[in-house]
């Protein structure tokens, strides 16, 4: 948790100590699948870029800390550079909500392992449904997915244009990052 990859944790120092408990409990709520803190409530403290870093790195800190002893130096290693008050509040929030965080992370991992992509097939074709559309020559992708969940396989067929395909690729890359964080 050191270095540039978790610079959002250092930005927590901008947050007034009095607002820390509310903020971190909201971050933990987000980890647990409930409403997370909103930028509009903290936009006067962090820029949007900083906000995204703070939110992501704080959530990652809590998820990664479930395997450590709350009082151990391991949990506070990622908090170097923060004031003692900030560190104390973060560790208190972690200690009080650790079972809940652990349950949410395990539940999310189980859900991901129970539904998975079994097979896929794709085709590229040109949309030629009318004389006006044929002049557009808009490429489309047909993506056939077999989704396995609880022992049954459900086929899903999706037709996408180039923009929709790019959005799908970005979403899959983001999902892959989450899966790699859970490992």
N, C-alpha and C positions, 0 to 999 in steps of 0.2 A: 504494500500500500504506500510505498514511498515513491518519490520522484514526480515527474511531470504528469504521469498518467492519473494521479489523484489530486491534482491541484485544486479541485473544487473544495476539498476538505480545508485547505488553508484559507479559502475565501469565507469560511464560516466565521472567522474572526471579525468580519464586518457586522455580523448580526449582534445587536445588543443582547447582553446576557439575560435580561429580563424576558426576551422573546424566545430564547432557546428552547425551553421545555415544550411550549406549544408547537414550535416548528418541528422539532424532532419527533414528537408524538404523531404529528401529521405525516412525516416521512415514513414512519413505521406503519401507520395506517395504509399508506400507499403500497408498501411492501406486502402487506396483508390483504391486498385486493380491495381496499376501501379508498375513499377520497384522499388524495395527497394534497400537500400545500399548493396554493395557487400563486402564480407569478404576480398577479395584480395586488396581492397582499404584501409582497416583498420587492416590488419593482423599484421602490425608492432606495433599496439597499444594494441590489445587484443589477447589472445589465442583463439582458436576455441571455447572452452567451454565458455569463457567469452563473446565472440562475440554473441553466441546463447542467452545467458542470457540478454545481453544488448539489442539486437534486439527485443526479445520477451517482455521484461519488458518495453522498450520504447514504443512499439506499444500498449501494454496493458494500459500504462499510458495515452496515447492520446485517446484511445477508452473509457476508464473509466472517462476521464475528460470532456466529452461532456455534461454531466449533471450538471457541476459545473460552477460557475462564475469564469472566467479566472483570475480576480484580487483577488479572495477570497483565504483565507488560505487553504481551502480544496484542491484546485488544487496543491498547492505547498507542501502539507504535505508529499507526496511521494518523494519529492526532497530533504528532509533533508539530510544533510551530503555533499551536493554539494556546490561549491562556489557560491557566489551571482551572478557572471557573468554567470555561467552555468545555474542557475535557471532563470535568466532574459531572456536568449536566448530561453530556452525551453518554457517559458510562452509567449514570443513574437511569436514564431512559432505556438503555440497552438491558440493564439488569432487571428492571421492572417488566419489560415486555419480551424478554428473551424467549420464553416458552411459546408465546404467540408468533414471534418471527420464525422460530424453528418449525412450528406446525405449518405455517404458510409456505415456507420454502420447500418442505417435504411434500406437502400437498400439491404444489405446483409441479414438482419433479415427477410425482406419481401420475398426475394428469397428463404430463407430456409423454410419459412412457406408455400410457394406456391407449393413446390415440397417436398413430404415426402414419406416415406416408408409406404405403406398401409398394406402389408401382406408379409410374407415370408414362405418358406417351404424348408427343406433340406433333402438330402438323402446321405448315405454313400454307396459306391459300390467299387468293386475291378475291375481294368482294366484288361480285359481278351481278348483283341482284336486279339492277335496272340499267337502262341505257345511260342515264345521267351518272350513276355510281360507277359504271364500268369505265368512264372517262377519268374518274378519280384514281383508280388503281390503288386502293387503300389495302395494304397488307394486313392480314389478321392471323392470329395464332389460335389454334384449337388446342387446349390443354386438357387431357383426360387424366384424372387423378383417381387412384384407388386408396381410400382412407380406411385403415383398419382400426376398429375400436371395439374393445371387449369381445374379441373373437369374430366379429362380423365385418365384412368388407363392403363399403359403400362407394359406388362409382360416382364421381363428380366430373362434369364436363363444363369447361369454361372457354368462351371465345373472347379474345382480347385484341385491342389495337396496340400499336407500338407504345403509346403513353401508358396504357393500363399494364402492359407487360413490364415496362420499366418500374412502375409502382410496385408490382408483385415482386420483382427481383430485389428492390430495396427493402421491402417488408421481410422477405426471406433472409436477406443478409442481416437485418436487425434481429430476427428471431434466432439466427445462428449465433450471434454474439451473446444473446441471453443464455442459450443452451451451453455455450462454452464457459460462461460465468458460473453456471450451476455445477459444472464438473469439478 
